[in-house]
């Protein structure tokens, strides 16, 4: 039972590690690899520093201690030999000038001893120096000083010649032993220096190899761990960008790259759904466009019927009613004549409604290319068309400088004519009509305002006046079919503008509309 439990838990523990590693992001991989690389580099730096320090220490020992110590020992030996030569010459000749080498040798010996005392850092060097100094002092006390201070140095020198030779030979022996030790120490230091140099060269070569290997590992790791997966992702994205929206984006590599691939694939799926919806929408739009073209064709046919077939019976009704009135007027009473007048008036009003509807339906349906239109010239033509009404009502019309704008000349003329006609029609009974047209350019559009001193429009009826056949007064009060402002709105919106009524303006009415674009500014 226990073995089975271990068999079940072992794969789970082994699988946990890959799952943990698969959850690492690119940043975490880079952080861990950078930390490992820095650790290796730090170890290499410490190793190189240790090798360099060791080589420097050995070289310093050789240059600053072993070689100077050997040189100082040789100088001390030379100083002792000078002392022995001076004492021997003085003892043989009793000439005082032979004592000068002895005294100089003593000074040189002391200087060499100080140097050796400073350079002797181990027990062997200190013992050798002490032994040389002891034997030299013994020779000096037994031979050199007595001979140098004797009144008869020759007899004393002869008497102690054997002892002098024996004592100075012992000094030579001690000096030789000291120099052998110093030479051996110097040779060992040189050997250590050569070994340190060889180790340094091998170490630096290994460091260079490790750095090159580390750089290669980083390059291969980045390529296999990051760039290969990015290349695969880029290939999938280019395939999708080429138009294959059914191509799936598969993620691989670190967790963030897989998450990025999942996001891109989700975006691809959404785009594919949007494109499918767009295709279906375009198909529906195409069907609606075909239906609209069919409807427009029927509308054109209806317009033809309305302009010919419907108006012809109305003309006949009006004509025959008038013939009936003229021929049988003597036989008809006043009420019969009144009924005939009602019929003729109804037929005429019906013809007017049909013509107004035709004008309203033509706006935006019979499209023509927009050309530069001089609004001042179009306004003059509209005033000419309304000359009789203007003259009878005593209307005074003024305007600012009007621009040249792109549009359809006929429709813009109809716009001016309807706005002026409304201002004249709905005038105040107390004063002659005064109409002013202002124009100013703001934010890339032209804003026009037609202001009059007429009866005005109540705020609650502002939206209603732009609806077809919506009248605010009876026909007995004001003539017309209630289509003028609706036609103006349709013309302005066809030219990508807006039209409103300024409810803050009193007395009278102020209609404001905008038209986009400007090419030039016209005159009066």
BAVEX-772133 format. One record per residue (C-alpha): residue number from 1; z, y, x; residue in one letter. Coordinates in steps of 0.02 Angstrom, whole numbers, padded with zeros to 5 digits. Layout:
BEGIN
- seq, pz, py, px, type
- NUM, Z, Y, X, A
...
//
This chain:
BEGIN
- seq, pz, py, px, type
- 1, 00000, 00000, 00000, X
- 2, 00041, 00119, 00141, X
- 3, -00123, 00083, 00230, X
- 4, -00220, 00120, 00072, X
- 5, -00130, 00287, 00055, X
- 6, -00178, 00333, 00232, X
- 7, -00358, 00283, 00201, X
- 8, -00367, 00400, 00051, X
- 9, -00284, 00548, 00134, X
- 10, -00380, 00541, 00298, X
- 11, -00552, 00589, 00228, X
- 12, -00472, 00728, 00128, X
- 13, -00393, 00803, 00282, X
- 14, -00554, 00782, 00379, X
- 15, -00655, 00865, 00242, X
- 16, -00537, 01012, 00231, X
- 17, -00586, 01075, 00403, X
- 18, -00774, 01090, 00367, X
- 19, -00734, 01175, 00202, X
- 20, -00624, 01300, 00291, X
- 21, -00758, 01332, 00422, X
- 22, -00894, 01345, 00289, X
- 23, -00793, 01484, 00209, X
- 24, -00802, 01590, 00367, X
- 25, -00907, 01747, 00358, X
- 26, -01021, 01814, 00492, X
- 27, -00891, 01944, 00537, X
- 28, -00758, 01810, 00560, X
- 29, -00873, 01701, 00665, X
- 30, -00916, 01850, 00773, X
- 31, -00733, 01899, 00788, X
- 32, -00679, 01724, 00839, X
- 33, -00825, 01700, 00960, X
- 34, -00796, 01873, 01034, X
- 35, -00611, 01833, 01057, X
- 36, -00653, 01669, 01144, X
- 37, -00783, 01754, 01253, X
- 38, -00660, 01892, 01299, X
- 39, -00528, 01760, 01339, X
- 40, -00649, 01668, 01453, X
- 41, -00701, 01831, 01535, X
- 42, -00520, 01881, 01557, X
- 43, -00483, 01714, 01639, X
- 44, -00633, 01736, 01754, X
- 45, -00577, 01912, 01796, X
- 46, -00401, 01853, 01836, X
- 47, -00470, 01711, 01942, X
- 48, -00585, 01829, 02035, X
- 49, -00444, 01953, 02059, X
- 50, -00333, 01816, 02130, X
- 51, -00469, 01759, 02249, X
- 52, -00502, 01937, 02303, X
- 53, -00317, 01972, 02326, X
- 54, -00294, 01814, 02427, X
- 55, -00443, 01855, 02539, X
- 56, -00377, 02030, 02562, X
- 57, -00203, 01965, 02606, X
- 58, -00271, 01842, 02733, X
- 59, -00385, 01972, 02807, X
- 60, -00241, 02095, 02815, X
- 61, -00131, 01965, 02900, X
- 62, -00267, 01932, 03028, X
- 63, -00313, 02113, 03059, X
- 64, -00144, 02196, 03037, X
- 65, -00023, 02064, 03106, X
- 66, -00093, 01914, 03200, X
- 67, -00217, 02005, 03310, X
- 68, -00105, 02158, 03346, X
- 69, 00040, 02038, 03385, X
- 70, -00067, 01942, 03510, X
- 71, -00125, 02106, 03588, X
- 72, 00055, 02167, 03598, X
- 73, 00107, 02002, 03683, X
- 74, -00032, 02022, 03811, X
- 75, 00023, 02201, 03843, X
- 76, 00203, 02145, 03863, X
- 77, 00147, 02013, 03987, X
- 78, 00046, 02143, 04081, X
- 79, 00199, 02259, 04083, X
- 80, 00310, 02120, 04155, X
- 81, 00179, 02078, 04285, X
- 82, 00172, 02262, 04334, X
- 83, 00360, 02262, 04351, X
- 84, 00358, 02105, 04459, X
- 85, 00219, 02177, 04569, X
- 86, 00309, 02342, 04592, X
- 87, 00477, 02258, 04635, X
- 88, 00393, 02136, 04753, X
- 89, 00299, 02277, 04842, X
- 90, 00456, 02384, 04854, X
- 91, 00555, 02236, 04920, X
- 92, 00425, 02202, 05053, X
- 93, 00391, 02383, 05108, X
- 94, 00542, 02482, 05046, X
- 95, 00420, 02619, 04998, X
- 96, 00478, 02715, 04844, X
- 97, 00304, 02736, 04768, X
- 98, 00306, 02550, 04726, X
- 99, 00445, 02581, 04602, X
- 100, 00329, 02684, 04490, X
- 101, 00234, 02530, 04424, X
- 102, 00404, 02451, 04390, X
- 103, 00465, 02599, 04289, X
- 104, 00298, 02613, 04195, X
- 105, 00305, 02427, 04159, X
- 106, 00478, 02446, 04084, X
- 107, 00414, 02581, 03963, X
- 108, 00262, 02475, 03918, X
- 109, 00375, 02323, 03892, X
- 110, 00486, 02418, 03772, X
- 111, 00336, 02481, 03673, X
- 112, 00265, 02304, 03664, X
- 113, 00435, 02237, 03611, X
- 114, 00445, 02364, 03469, X
- 115, 00273, 02316, 03411, X
- 116, 00312, 02130, 03419, X
- 117, 00477, 02157, 03331, X
- 118, 00383, 02242, 03189, X
- 119, 00243, 02113, 03181, X
- 120, 00353, 01958, 03202, X
- 121, 00385, 01911, 03020, X
- 122, 00427, 01725, 03039, X
- 123, 00563, 01633, 03133, X
- 124, 00446, 01566, 03267, X
- 125, 00386, 01740, 03316, X
- 126, 00563, 01808, 03321, X
- 127, 00624, 01660, 03426, X
- 128, 00478, 01679, 03547, X
- 129, 00511, 01865, 03565, X
- 130, 00697, 01836, 03591, X
- 131, 00664, 01702, 03722, X
- 132, 00541, 01812, 03818, X
- 133, 00661, 01957, 03811, X
- 134, 00808, 01850, 03868, X
- 135, 00715, 01780, 04017, X
- 136, 00643, 01949, 04062, X
- 137, 00815, 02029, 04054, X
- 138, 00884, 01887, 04164, X
- 139, 00747, 01918, 04292, X
- 140, 00776, 02103, 04284, X
- 141, 00965, 02088, 04302, X
- 142, 00957, 01961, 04444, X
- 143, 00806, 02021, 04541, X
- 144, 00724, 02185, 04486, X
- 145, 00873, 02299, 04462, X
- 146, 00967, 02242, 04619, X
- 147, 00811, 02261, 04727, X
- 148, 00768, 02431, 04652, X
- 149, 00945, 02496, 04684, X
- 150, 00979, 02410, 04854, X
- 151, 00990, 02513, 05012, X
- 152, 00901, 02374, 05107, X
- 153, 00779, 02302, 04979, X
- 154, 00685, 02195, 05106, X
- 155, 00833, 02085, 05155, X
- 156, 00885, 02065, 04971, X
- 157, 00708, 02024, 04919, X
- 158, 00693, 01895, 05056, X
- 159, 00861, 01822, 05011, X
- 160, 00818, 01801, 04826, X
- 161, 00634, 01761, 04842, X
- 162, 00650, 01582, 04779, X
- 163, 00761, 01633, 04633, X
- 164, 00643, 01777, 04592, X
- 165, 00495, 01659, 04588, X
- 166, 00587, 01534, 04479, X
- 167, 00649, 01666, 04356, X
- 168, 00481, 01753, 04338, X
- 169, 00393, 01586, 04315, X
- 170, 00511, 01553, 04170, X
- 171, 00461, 01722, 04101, X
- 172, 00278, 01674, 04118, X
- 173, 00314, 01509, 04032, X
- 174, 00399, 01597, 03885, X
- 175, 00255, 01722, 03874, X
- 176, 00128, 01580, 03875, X
- 177, 00222, 01490, 03736, X
- 178, 00229, 01652, 03635, X
- 179, 00043, 01684, 03656, X
- 180, 00001, 01503, 03611, X
- 181, 00099, 01521, 03452, X
- 182, 00016, 01689, 03413, X
- 183, -00157, 01619, 03451, X
- 184, -00122, 01469, 03341, X
- 185, -00063, 01585, 03202, X
- 186, -00218, 01692, 03225, X
- 187, -00331, 01539, 03222, X
- 188, -00245, 01477, 03065, X
- 189, -00268, 01648, 02984, X
- 190, -00453, 01648, 03031, X
- 191, -00472, 01472, 02960, X
- 192, -00383, 01527, 02801, X
- 193, -00496, 01679, 02792, X
- 194, -00652, 01571, 02809, X
- 195, -00585, 01453, 02675, X
- 196, -00545, 01602, 02563, X
- 197, -00719, 01672, 02587, X
- 198, -00797, 01505, 02546, X
- 199, -00685, 01489, 02393, X
- 200, -00728, 01666, 02344, X
- 201, -00914, 01633, 02357, X
- 202, -00899, 01472, 02256, X
- 203, -00787, 01557, 02129, X
- 204, -00902, 01706, 02105, X
- 205, -01050, 01589, 02091, X
- 206, -00956, 01490, 01959, X
- 207, -00909, 01652, 01870, X
- 208, -01091, 01707, 01869, X
- 209, -01143, 01536, 01803, X
- 210, -01008, 01542, 01668, X
- 211, -01061, 01719, 01617, X
- 212, -01243, 01664, 01608, X
- 213, -01194, 01511, 01509, X
- 214, -01086, 01618, 01396, X
- 215, -01229, 01740, 01367, X
- 216, -01346, 01596, 01330, X
- 217, -01219, 01520, 01212, X
- 218, -01197, 01686, 01123, X
- 219, -01386, 01704, 01106, X
- 220, -01409, 01526, 01043, X
- 221, -01257, 01541, 00929, X
- 222, -01319, 01704, 00853, X
- 223, -01492, 01632, 00830, X
- 224, -01434, 01470, 00750, X
- 225, -01287, 01544, 00657, X
- 226, -01361, 01709, 00597, X
- 227, -01542, 01751, 00636, X
- 228, -01614, 01582, 00584, X
- 229, -01528, 01596, 00415, X
- 230, -01584, 01778, 00399, X
- 231, -01763, 01726, 00441, X
- 232, -01754, 01591, 00307, X
- 233, -01686, 01717, 00183, X
- 234, -01820, 01843, 00231, X
- 235, -01955, 01710, 00207, X
- 236, -01890, 01673, 00033, X
- 237, -01883, 01858, -00010, X
- 238, -02061, 01887, 00052, X
- 239, -02120, 01740, -00051, X
- 240, -02039, 01818, -00205, X
- 241, -02108, 01990, -00160, X
- 242, -02282, 01912, -00152, X
- 243, -02266, 01870, -00337, X
- 244, -02190, 01695, -00341, X
- 245, -02038, 01739, -00447, X
- 246, -02004, 01556, -00484, X
- 247, -01964, 01524, -00300, X
- 248, -01778, 01492, -00277, X
- 249, -01680, 01577, -00139, X
- 250, -01572, 01447, -00050, X
- 251, -01423, 01508, 00051, X
- 252, -01365, 01434, 00216, X
- 253, -01257, 01484, 00362, X
- 254, -01097, 01588, 00351, X
- 255, -01014, 01624, 00185, X
- 256, -01073, 01805, 00172, X
- 257, -01254, 01756, 00203, X
- 258, -01241, 01621, 00070, X
- 259, -01164, 01748, -00048, X
- 260, -01305, 01870, -00008, X
- 261, -01433, 01734, -00044, X
- 262, -01346, 01696, -00209, X
- 263, -01350, 01880, -00257, X
- 264, -01534, 01893, -00212, X
- 265, -01571, 01736, -00312, X
- 266, -01475, 01807, -00460, X
- 267, -01576, 01967, -00445, X
- 268, -01735, 01861, -00436, X
- 269, -01686, 01767, -00592, X
- 270, -01648, 01928, -00683, X
- 271, -01813, 02004, -00627, X
- 272, -01903, 01847, -00683, X
- 273, -01819, 01861, -00853, X
- 274, -01862, 02047, -00861, X
- 275, -02043, 02010, -00814, X
- 276, -02052, 01874, -00945, X
- 277, -01980, 01995, -01072, X
- 278, -02101, 02129, -01013, X
- 279, -02248, 02010, -01033, X
- 280, -02192, 01965, -01207, X
- 281, -02164, 02149, -01245, X
- 282, -02334, 02195, -01178, X
- 283, -02411, 02060, -01285, X
- 284, -02320, 02131, -01436, X
- 285, -02373, 02307, -01387, X
- 286, -02551, 02250, -01368, X
- 287, -02543, 02174, -01541, X
- 288, -02465, 02332, -01610, X
- 289, -02596, 02438, -01521, X
- 290, -02732, 02334, -01601, X
- 291, -02646, 02355, -01769, X
- 292, -02628, 02541, -01735, X
- 293, -02813, 02555, -01693, X
- 294, -02853, 02466, -01855, X
- 295, -02734, 02581, -01948, X
- 296, -02813, 02734, -01866, X
- 297, -02983, 02671, -01916, X
- 298, -02923, 02653, -02095, X
- 299, -02843, 02826, -02083, X
- 300, -03007, 02901, -02024, X
- 301, -03093, 02812, -02167, X
- 302, -02962, 02882, -02285, X
- 303, -02987, 03056, -02213, X
- 304, -03173, 03040, -02244, X
- 305, -03141, 02982, -02422, X
- 306, -03015, 03122, -02448, X
- 307, -03133, 03254, -02381, X
- 308, -03283, 03195, -02482, X
- 309, -03251, 03069, -02618, X
- 310, -03085, 03141, -02680, X
- 311, -03137, 03324, -02674, X
- 312, -03300, 03292, -02766, X
- 313, -03215, 03238, -02930, X
- 314, -03097, 03387, -02914, X
- 315, -03243, 03506, -02897, X
- 316, -03323, 03426, -03050, X
- 317, -03163, 03443, -03150, X
- 318, -03148, 03626, -03104, X
- 319, -03333, 03661, -03133, X
- 320, -03343, 03575, -03304, X
- 321, -03181, 03656, -03360, X
- 322, -03253, 03825, -03315, X
- 323, -03419, 03781, -03404, X
- 324, -03320, 03725, -03555, X
- 325, -03226, 03890, -03557, X
- 326, -03383, 03995, -03541, X
- 327, -03484, 03900, -03672, X
- 328, -03350, 03876, -03803, X
- 329, -03239, 04024, -03767, X
- 330, -03277, 04098, -03940, X
- 331, -03222, 03938, -04026, X
- 332, -03064, 03911, -03920, X
- 333, -02901, 03997, -03955, X
- 334, -02789, 04077, -03825, X
- 335, -02688, 03917, -03796, X
- 336, -02846, 03815, -03763, X
- 337, -02905, 03944, -03634, X
- 338, -02734, 03935, -03555, X
- 339, -02744, 03745, -03542, X
- 340, -02916, 03757, -03462, X
- 341, -02847, 03884, -03337, X
- 342, -02706, 03764, -03296, X
- 343, -02829, 03623, -03263, X
- 344, -02938, 03731, -03149, X
- 345, -02786, 03793, -03054, X
- 346, -02721, 03614, -03032, X
- 347, -02890, 03557, -02965, X
- 348, -02896, 03703, -02843, X
- 349, -02718, 03670, -02785, X
- 350, -02760, 03487, -02764, X
- 351, -02907, 03534, -02653, X
- 352, -02793, 03647, -02551, X
- 353, -02666, 03507, -02527, X
- 354, -02803, 03388, -02472, X
- 355, -02870, 03514, -02346, X
- 356, -02694, 03547, -02280, X
- 357, -02662, 03361, -02262, X
- 358, -02825, 03341, -02168, X
- 359, -02777, 03481, -02049, X
- 360, -02605, 03402, -02024, X
- 361, -02677, 03229, -01990, X
- 362, -02804, 03295, -01864, X
- 363, -02668, 03363, -01748, X
- 364, -02649, 03240, -01604, X
- 365, -02771, 03116, -01680, X
- 366, -02933, 03192, -01625, X
- 367, -02884, 03216, -01443, X
- 368, -02984, 03328, -01329, X
- 369, -02957, 03379, -01149, X
- 370, -02837, 03523, -01123, X
- 371, -02918, 03677, -01050, X
- 372, -02846, 03845, -00998, X
- 373, -02821, 03948, -01156, X
- 374, -02791, 04135, -01155, X
- 375, -02654, 04151, -01285, X
- 376, -02685, 04339, -01302, X
- 377, -02866, 04308, -01349, X
- 378, -02817, 04170, -01471, X
- 379, -02689, 04289, -01549, X
- 380, -02824, 04422, -01572, X
- 381, -02934, 04296, -01664, X
- 382, -02787, 04245, -01775, X
- 383, -02753, 04429, -01816, X
- 384, -02937, 04451, -01857, X
- 385, -02930, 04302, -01977, X
- 386, -02779, 04380, -02063, X
- 387, -02848, 04557, -02059, X
- 388, -02852, 04575, -02250, X
- 389, -02672, 04516, -02272, X
- 390, -02614, 04625, -02126, X
- 391, -02700, 04778, -02197, X
- 392, -02638, 04753, -02376, X
- 393, -02458, 04723, -02321, X
- 394, -02456, 04858, -02187, X
- 395, -02396, 04733, -02058, X
- 396, -02368, 04796, -01879, X
- 397, -02388, 04660, -01747, X
- 398, -02336, 04687, -01564, X
- 399, -02323, 04564, -01420, X
- 400, -02279, 04548, -01237, X
- 401, -02404, 04500, -01104, X
- 402, -02459, 04324, -01149, X
- 403, -02505, 04193, -01018, X
- 404, -02650, 04075, -00997, X
- 405, -02590, 03898, -01033, X
- 406, -02675, 03727, -01041, X
- 407, -02701, 03664, -01218, X
- 408, -02822, 03646, -01364, X
- 409, -02891, 03815, -01414, X
- 410, -02915, 03773, -01599, X
- 411, -02740, 03705, -01624, X
- 412, -02656, 03850, -01531, X
- 413, -02756, 03971, -01641, X
- 414, -02695, 03877, -01795, X
- 415, -02515, 03893, -01726, X
- 416, -02527, 04083, -01712, X
- 417, -02612, 04099, -01880, X
- 418, -02478, 03998, -01972, X
- 419, -02333, 04089, -01888, X
- 420, -02408, 04261, -01927, X
- 421, -02454, 04209, -02103, X
- 422, -02275, 04152, -02137, X
- 423, -02205, 04317, -02068, X
- 424, -02323, 04416, -02181, X
- 425, -02296, 04305, -02334, X
- 426, -02106, 04303, -02329, X
- 427, -02087, 04488, -02299, X
- 428, -01947, 04595, -02366, X
- 429, -01990, 04698, -02521, X
- 430, -01895, 04847, -02450, X
- 431, -01994, 04875, -02289, X
- 432, -02168, 04840, -02218, X
- 433, -02175, 04685, -02107, X
- 434, -02146, 04708, -01921, X
- 435, -02183, 04560, -01810, X
- 436, -02150, 04550, -01622, X
- 437, -02203, 04408, -01509, X
- 438, -02104, 04393, -01346, X
- 439, -02145, 04280, -01198, X
- 440, -02045, 04236, -01044, X
- 441, -02055, 04100, -00913, X
- 442, -01899, 03997, -00876, X
- 443, -01874, 03832, -00782, X
- 444, -02060, 03795, -00772, X
- 445, -02095, 03820, -00959, X
- 446, -02146, 03969, -01065, X
- 447, -02032, 04019, -01207, X
- 448, -02109, 04116, -01352, X
- 449, -02018, 04198, -01497, X
- 450, -02098, 04263, -01658, X
- 451, -01976, 04387, -01736, X
- 452, -01998, 04472, -01905, X
- 453, -01895, 04579, -02024, X
- 454, -01929, 04472, -02178, X
- 455, -01814, 04383, -02299, X
- 456, -01753, 04258, -02168, X
- 457, -01702, 04075, -02184, X
- 458, -01528, 04015, -02225, X
- 459, -01451, 03902, -02088, X
- 460, -01436, 03753, -02206, X
- 461, -01624, 03754, -02232, X
- 462, -01675, 03765, -02048, X
- 463, -01722, 03582, -02029, X
- 464, -01797, 03569, -02201, X
- 465, -01933, 03699, -02173, X
- 466, -02016, 03588, -02040, X
- 467, -02042, 03445, -02164, X
- 468, -02210, 03426, -02251, X
- 469, -02217, 03499, -02428, X
- 470, -02035, 03557, -02423, X
- 471, -02031, 03724, -02513, X
- 472, -01883, 03843, -02526, X
- 473, -01963, 03951, -02662, X
- 474, -02070, 03923, -02815, X
- 475, -02257, 03949, -02815, X
- 476, -02233, 04095, -02932, X
- 477, -02129, 04182, -02798, X
- 478, -02231, 04137, -02644, X
- 479, -02398, 04048, -02637, X
- 480, -02435, 03902, -02522, X
- 481, -02411, 03714, -02506, X
- 482, -02258, 03708, -02391, X
- 483, -02350, 03634, -02244, X
- 484, -02367, 03783, -02126, X
- 485, -02211, 03761, -02017, X
- 486, -02230, 03570, -02018, X
- 487, -02405, 03595, -01948, X
- 488, -02335, 03717, -01816, X
- 489, -02204, 03589, -01763, X
- 490, -02335, 03453, -01745, X
- 491, -02448, 03566, -01640, X
- 492, -02306, 03619, -01525, X
- 493, -02243, 03441, -01500, X
- 494, -02421, 03382, -01469, X
- 495, -02424, 03508, -01325, X
- 496, -02257, 03435, -01260, X
- 497, -02154, 03583, -01321, X
- 498, -02011, 03614, -01441, X
- 499, -01991, 03730, -01590, X
- 500, -01831, 03792, -01673, X
- 501, -01766, 03932, -01782, X
- 502, -01638, 04050, -01708, X
- 503, -01501, 04050, -01841, X
- 504, -01406, 04191, -01753, X
- 505, -01545, 04316, -01781, X
- 506, -01526, 04436, -01927, X
- 507, -01605, 04513, -02024, X
- 508, -01769, 04420, -02038, X
- 509, -01826, 04261, -01951, X
- 510, -01845, 04220, -01766, X
- 511, -01947, 04064, -01728, X
- 512, -01934, 04006, -01545, X
- 513, -02052, 03879, -01467, X
- 514, -02094, 03822, -01290, X
- 515, -02254, 03768, -01204, X
- 516, -02256, 03687, -01031, X
- 517, -02359, 03742, -00881, X
- 518, -02437, 03906, -00830, X
- 519, -02597, 03949, -00739, X
- 520, -02613, 04136, -00756, X
- 521, -02545, 04286, -00850, X
- 522, -02658, 04369, -00975, X
- 523, -02661, 04548, -01033, X
- 524, -02632, 04628, -01201, X
//
